């Protein structure tokens, strides 16, 4: 899987084939920054969760699990 295929504003699909989020951009290192949610917060997920990239970014886990495990602050700043 080539993370360089991930582009800004691509749809992120969870392992249940449900739309989960939208890519804001790839951060330095190994994380993907997601666009702001309804509460105006960004979240970050590891690139390691990505199983494939086509017209969308596909994750290896369901959305509920991903939301429990994502980062609510930029991992590069920790």
C-alpha positions as CSV (number, residue, x, y, z in Angstrom):
1,X,0.0,0.0,0.0
2,X,1.4,3.3,-1.1
3,X,0.5,6.1,1.3
4,X,1.5,8.6,-1.3
5,X,-1.8,7.8,-3.0
6,X,-3.6,9.4,-0.2
7,X,-4.8,12.9,-1.2
8,X,-6.4,15.8,0.7
9,X,-10.2,15.5,1.0
10,X,-10.4,11.7,0.2
11,X,-13.2,9.8,1.9
12,X,-12.1,7.4,4.7
13,X,-14.0,4.1,4.7
14,X,-14.1,1.9,7.8
15,X,-13.9,-2.0,7.7
16,X,-17.7,-2.1,7.6
17,X,-17.7,-0.2,4.3
18,X,-19.2,2.9,6.0
19,X,-18.0,6.4,5.4
20,X,-16.0,7.3,8.5
21,X,-14.2,10.6,7.9
22,X,-12.4,12.8,5.4
23,X,-8.7,13.3,5.0
24,X,-7.5,16.8,5.8
25,X,-3.9,15.9,4.8
26,X,-1.0,13.6,5.5
27,X,1.0,14.8,8.5
28,X,4.8,14.5,8.7
29,X,5.6,11.1,10.2
30,X,3.1,8.4,10.0
31,X,-0.3,10.0,10.7
32,X,-3.3,11.2,8.7
33,X,-5.0,14.3,9.9
34,X,-8.8,14.2,9.4
35,X,-11.0,17.2,8.7
36,X,-12.8,18.8,11.6
37,X,-15.8,17.0,13.0
38,X,-19.2,18.6,14.0
39,X,-17.6,19.9,17.2
40,X,-14.9,21.7,15.3
41,X,-12.1,19.2,16.3
42,X,-9.4,17.5,14.2
43,X,-8.4,13.9,14.8
44,X,-5.4,11.9,13.7
45,X,-5.1,8.3,12.8
46,X,-2.0,6.2,12.1
47,X,-1.2,5.3,8.5
48,X,-0.8,1.7,9.7
49,X,-4.6,1.4,9.9
50,X,-4.9,1.9,6.1
51,X,-5.4,-1.4,4.2
52,X,-5.7,0.1,0.7
53,X,-6.2,3.3,-1.2
54,X,-8.4,3.6,-4.3
55,X,-10.9,6.4,-4.7
56,X,-11.1,6.3,-0.9
57,X,-8.8,5.4,2.0
58,X,-9.9,2.1,3.6
59,X,-9.2,1.2,7.2
60,X,-8.6,-2.1,8.9
61,X,-11.2,-1.5,11.7
62,X,-14.8,-0.4,12.3
63,X,-15.5,3.3,12.8
64,X,-16.5,2.9,16.5
65,X,-13.2,1.3,17.3
66,X,-11.3,3.9,15.3
67,X,-13.0,6.7,17.2
68,X,-12.0,5.1,20.5
69,X,-8.4,4.8,19.4
70,X,-7.7,8.0,17.3
71,X,-5.7,10.9,18.7
72,X,-7.4,14.1,19.5
73,X,-4.1,16.1,19.4
74,X,-1.3,16.2,16.8
75,X,1.0,13.3,17.7
76,X,4.0,15.2,16.2
77,X,3.5,17.9,18.9
78,X,3.5,15.4,21.8
